[in-house]
Every structure is written in C-alpha cells, then in structure tokens.
Amino acid sequence: MSQGSEGPAPVGPGPDQREMPAGRRSSQGIRVDPQVEATHESRRTVLSALVYHEPGVLAEVSGLVSRRQFNIESLTVGSTTNPETARITLVIEEPEPGVRQVERQLEKLQPVISVRELGDDAVRRELVVLKVHGDNPDEVNAITRMYDGTTLDAGPRTITVQITGDEQKIDDAIDAFRQFDIRELARTGQTALSRGDEWTTDAEEERYEQMRQEQAATDDDD
C-alpha cells in the first residue's frame, strides 16, 4: 500500500519579517531585558561572604564575577576570628534581580559558607595611601590632620599619607590633596560589618553559639 506524498514544507517568515528582540545591549554585548531594566533601577549595596580560607578562593570568586559580567565596584578579602575562614566584601551596583543573582551564584561556589546583603546602616570603612609633592609640607600636614590621617613617610621631595574612613570621607580627602599634585595613589575597596549586635553572616552566629555551648559543657565537666 503506497503512502501519500507529503505536502510542501511550511515556509517561515523572511529575515525582514522576523520579530527582532527588544531592548539594548550592555557595554559587554549582553542583551538587557527591557522589562527588568524598566522596573528595576540599579542600586548600590554591599555583600559579605564568609568563605573557607584556602588557596584559590579569591580567584574563584573573581572568576565568577568576570564570567557573569556583574558590575562590581570593589572586592576585598581578609581574615576573621576563625583562622579557617576569610571574609570577602563586595560592593556591587545592579538592579534588584542582579543583586539576587550575585547572591545565588556566590552561594553555589563550594568554598563559600554564607552570603548576606548588609543593610544601609552597616559599618563600612576603606583606606587610601597617597603620595604628594613635598613643596608645601605644612599645608599637607594640615590637610592630613583635618581628615584624621597619618603621615607615613616625609622627605624633601614627597610626602606619603594614609586616610581611613567611609567612602565619602575618602573621596573628600583625595579631592583636598589634589592641590598638591598627587603623584601616586592606592585605595582599598570597602570592608564592612553589621552594626550593633547583629551578625554579619548567619554562619558566624552559629559558630559562636556552638563554641559557647562547648565551653559551657567543658566548665560543667570541671
């Protein structure tokens, strides 16, 4: 029994008739969802990640940042009270969906123990070391004292100072020192902790409570 012949294949729309995706592309060539862009404005926030203190963890986090094209303004890493862990502080500027995506992607990394977005009242600090010409040492010292800074090195040709504080203070101090012609500048990113008795990450609170219970058990045995 013979099969009937199939009809001609349906013809799709031509190139000039196809629906083009809406929205624009970012500077990296990634298409931006117009609905996300329209409903979520970028906001600046701080994420604190508690990680295992092991080789390669910073490279793994920075690699994630690079691959995903997140808008990271600064990234710092340092030790904690536990020698087995370190704290990574990220300052990011993303729409709300982007902030949540950064959190989710970080939590997927094996060395990451806990991630949390800090509130606006978090204690934030950064540091700048800058070197200026030493033609006006008295005026340089006056500006340094104005910003509660420290002179690290002073010679006949240059003066190097250190300023610590919140971001606005650092910005203002740098502007004030520009009059002396800043020769070199090194600025850290922000590092931050939650204010008051609020824990910066849940994992640190759990470890602290566990240590207290173990210490209480030891005291009872004694």
ABEGO torsion letter per residue (X at the ends): XBBBBBBBBBBBBBAAABBBBBEBBBAAGBBBBAAAAAABBBBBBBBBBBBBBBBGAAAAAAAAAAAAGBBBABBBBBBBABAABBBBBBBBBBBAAAAAAAAAAAAABAABABBBBBBAABBBBBBBBBBBBAABAAAAAAAAAAAGBBBABBBAABBBBBBBEBAAAAAAAAAAAAAAGBABBBBBBBBBBBBEABBABAAAAAAAAAAAAAAAAAAAAX
